[in-house]
Amino acid sequence: MSNVQKVAVITGGSQGIGAGLVEGYRARGYNVVATSRSITQGPDAGVLAIPGDIADPATADRVIGEAIARFGRVDTLVNNAGIFVAKPFTDYTADDYAAMIGTNLTGFFHITQRAIRQMLVQGSGHVVNITTPFVNQAIAGIPAALANITKGGLTSVVKELAVEYAQQGIRVNAVAPGFIRTPLHSAEALEFLGTLNPQKRVGEVSDVVDAVLYLESAGFATGEVLYVDGGQNAGR
Ligand SMILES: NC(=O)c1ccc[n+]([C@@H]2O[C@H](COP(=O)([O-])OP(=O)(O)OC[C@H]3O[C@@H](n4cnc5c(N)ncnc54)[C@H](OP(=O)(O)O)[C@@H]3O)[C@@H](O)[C@H]2O)c1
């Protein structure tokens, strides 16, 4: 096992936190399969890019199938693909609902099932969900009910799956970033969002990557949600 080159699957790998995770796992010597709708293959043969909508089960089939065909295994899945639509609850459209459920929850479901099936064959694996502290702490002025509904599911399922698969060598954790400087937020929004936590700043992609890689190394940690949020989850 020690000579095996490990493989990480990163969803939403084209930009922001996902692109940072691709680099972070490559720096650890992993082969990486990265997916998103717009992703394109780069020059690094250790990164296989597979385009597709994560809500589509066919994308999950291709990503996990190609990971096994090209690299032979799946050691880690990071469920990072996600969208955030902040609106007053009564303004959400049926399309907003379908998009957020599809990307954030349905996307998690299809690829995680397939990844865990492969991890069961191997007898080891690690799943990390990228969620949000909004699940525990709503913020007045940032209406985010659909983020709560969808990321709440991703947070909640961590303990369930951690317990369900503990005996099979599979760990399941989450990282809950606060407001992070990524293309998700405009520069003006980031200036305001940086005032909303006790540290009074936004985080960087590297803060989130460090937390995921910490959990990767932390073999006794499972069922954990690691908040990387400048104290947002702790209080105001
Ligand atoms: N930035 C923050 O402040 C923050 C805070 C808490 C949690 N998060 C979470 O962290 C994760 C990454 O966020 P980010 O800030 O890096 O966002 P981002 O820069 O907008 O990146 C989102 C990624 O998800 C992919 N994606 C979106 N919809 C998809 C779909 N239907 N199918 C496949 N891929 C899809 C995007 O690629 P394509 O457009 O090519 O599909 C992109 O690679 C998300 O789950 C987000 O909810 C972010």
The ligand as an SDF file (V2000), in Angstrom:
LIG
                    3D

 48 52  0  0  0  0  0  0  0  0999 V2000
  -16.1000   30.9800   -1.2830 N   0  0  0  0  0  0  0  0  0  0  0  0
  -16.7820   30.9400   -0.1360 C   0  0  0  0  0  0  0  0  0  0  0  0
  -16.9000   31.9610    0.5630 O   0  0  0  0  0  0  0  0  0  0  0  0
  -17.3800   29.6520    0.3470 C   0  0  0  0  0  0  0  0  0  0  0  0
  -17.8510   29.5770    1.6700 C   0  0  0  0  0  0  0  0  0  0  0  0
  -18.4180   28.4060    2.1410 C   0  0  0  0  0  0  0  0  0  0  0  0
  -18.5260   27.3040    1.3050 C   0  0  0  0  0  0  0  0  0  0  0  0
  -18.0650   27.4010    0.0230 N   0  0  0  0  0  0  0  0  0  0  0  0
  -18.2220   26.2160   -0.8280 C   0  0  0  0  0  0  0  0  0  0  0  0
  -16.9760   25.8680   -1.3770 O   0  0  0  0  0  0  0  0  0  0  0  0
  -17.1910   25.2180   -2.6320 C   0  0  0  0  0  0  0  0  0  0  0  0
  -16.3140   25.8990   -3.6800 C   0  0  0  0  0  0  0  0  0  0  0  0
  -16.6780   27.2620   -3.7250 O   0  0  0  0  0  0  0  0  0  0  0  0
  -15.8140   28.3660   -4.4630 P   0  0  0  0  0  0  0  0  0  0  0  0
  -15.8840   29.5870   -3.6380 O   0  0  0  0  0  0  0  0  0  0  0  0
  -14.5050   27.8320   -4.8850 O   0  0  0  0  0  0  0  0  0  0  0  0
  -16.7790   28.6170   -5.7140 O   0  0  0  0  0  0  0  0  0  0  0  0
  -16.4960   28.8960   -7.2440 P   0  0  0  0  0  0  0  0  0  0  0  0
  -15.2300   29.6560   -7.4200 O   0  0  0  0  0  0  0  0  0  0  0  0
  -17.7670   29.4520   -7.7700 O   0  0  0  0  0  0  0  0  0  0  0  0
  -16.2720   27.4120   -7.8230 O   0  0  0  0  0  0  0  0  0  0  0  0
  -17.3310   26.4970   -7.8670 C   0  0  0  0  0  0  0  0  0  0  0  0
  -16.8810   25.2670   -8.6190 C   0  0  0  0  0  0  0  0  0  0  0  0
  -18.0000   24.3780   -8.7320 O   0  0  0  0  0  0  0  0  0  0  0  0
  -18.1930   24.0520  -10.1130 C   0  0  0  0  0  0  0  0  0  0  0  0
  -19.6140   23.8380  -10.3700 N   0  0  0  0  0  0  0  0  0  0  0  0
  -20.6440   24.6920  -10.1610 C   0  0  0  0  0  0  0  0  0  0  0  0
  -21.7950   24.1490  -10.5840 N   0  0  0  0  0  0  0  0  0  0  0  0
  -21.4890   22.9160  -11.0610 C   0  0  0  0  0  0  0  0  0  0  0  0
  -22.2410   21.8700  -11.6310 C   0  0  0  0  0  0  0  0  0  0  0  0
  -23.5860   21.9440  -11.8050 N   0  0  0  0  0  0  0  0  0  0  0  0
  -21.5920   20.7340  -12.0180 N   0  0  0  0  0  0  0  0  0  0  0  0
  -20.2460   20.6390  -11.8660 C   0  0  0  0  0  0  0  0  0  0  0  0
  -19.4750   21.5850  -11.3160 N   0  0  0  0  0  0  0  0  0  0  0  0
  -20.0960   22.7190  -10.9240 C   0  0  0  0  0  0  0  0  0  0  0  0
  -17.6160   25.2410  -10.8850 C   0  0  0  0  0  0  0  0  0  0  0  0
  -17.1590   24.9030  -12.1790 O   0  0  0  0  0  0  0  0  0  0  0  0
  -18.0270   25.0270  -13.5350 P   0  0  0  0  0  0  0  0  0  0  0  0
  -18.6430   26.3800  -13.5480 O   0  0  0  0  0  0  0  0  0  0  0  0
  -17.0150   24.7770  -14.5910 O   0  0  0  0  0  0  0  0  0  0  0  0
  -19.0450   23.9320  -13.4660 O   0  0  0  0  0  0  0  0  0  0  0  0
  -16.3890   25.5710  -10.0210 C   0  0  0  0  0  0  0  0  0  0  0  0
  -15.3240   24.7050  -10.3430 O   0  0  0  0  0  0  0  0  0  0  0  0
  -18.6810   25.3160   -2.9280 C   0  0  0  0  0  0  0  0  0  0  0  0
  -19.3070   24.1160   -2.5610 O   0  0  0  0  0  0  0  0  0  0  0  0
  -19.1340   26.4330   -2.0170 C   0  0  0  0  0  0  0  0  0  0  0  0
  -20.4980   26.3130   -1.6330 O   0  0  0  0  0  0  0  0  0  0  0  0
  -17.5010   28.5320   -0.4830 C   0  0  0  0  0  0  0  0  0  0  0  0
  1  2  1  0
  2  3  2  0
  2  4  1  0
  4  5  1  0
  4 48  2  0
  5  6  2  0
  6  7  1  0
  7  8  2  0
  8  9  1  0
  8 48  1  0
  9 10  1  0
  9 46  1  0
 10 11  1  0
 11 12  1  0
 11 44  1  0
 12 13  1  0
 13 14  1  0
 14 15  2  0
 14 16  1  0
 14 17  1  0
 17 18  1  0
 18 19  2  0
 18 20  1  0
 18 21  1  0
 21 22  1  0
 22 23  1  0
 23 24  1  0
 23 42  1  0
 24 25  1  0
 25 26  1  0
 25 36  1  0
 26 27  1  0
 26 35  1  0
 27 28  2  0
 28 29  1  0
 29 30  1  0
 29 35  2  0
 30 31  1  0
 30 32  2  0
 32 33  1  0
 33 34  2  0
 34 35  1  0
 36 37  1  0
 36 42  1  0
 37 38  1  0
 38 39  2  0
 38 40  1  0
 38 41  1  0
 42 43  1  0
 44 45  1  0
 44 46  1  0
 46 47  1  0
M  CHG  2   8   1  16  -1
M  END
$$$$
